[in-house]
């Protein structure tokens, strides 16, 4: 089964810099071994839509033409990763713009953009809005575990990769009907991402609509 643009595939991967430092992985044991384990992250095979920018371009493009079961390594230059560093994205602000004292290394949001404090001297604060990964060559070791063909499985698998939860999903007369777990109803991430998720499904599958359903019942 050869992978093509628009396919739903399950992958495992480990990303490292040229000096061997690992910055990301789907393997829990590797994460623990290299002190990057995060209990809030779901480890294991990760479902993506090829070409939907779920991973950096250089990795995304390397999937195409490969077969399920493929093990490989790809080196991703900055222009296919997180871009080159741009000096114009390092800006200086008066300290009065901040509600708490800026400290070097802290994350700050200014004018709706998130950056890293790189200097705080006197009344001036310098913020770097470049991605911490900008300008770096990335190396990915990856495995294509599976290609998902059933539309219902595609939706469920993608949802689980996003949220680490099981959703009730049905396809009825061309409409995808998704009932999120109650824990997500007021979750800020869910509220922000569900339209993007619906748009991705409508672009990738032959659906007439995507419906999100919350069912309320009288408590006994």
Secondary structure, 3 states (H helix, E strand, C coil): CECCCCCEEEEEEEEEECCCCEEEECCHHHHHHCCCCCCCCCCCCEEEECCCCCCCHHHHHHHCCCECCCEEEEEECHHHCCCCCCHHHEEEEEHHHCCCCCCCCCEEEECCEEEEEEEEECCEEEEECCCCCCCCCEEEEEEEEEEECCHHHHHHHHHHHHHCCCCEEEEECCEEEEECCHHHCCCHHHHHHHHHHHHHHHHHCCCCEEEECCCCCCCC
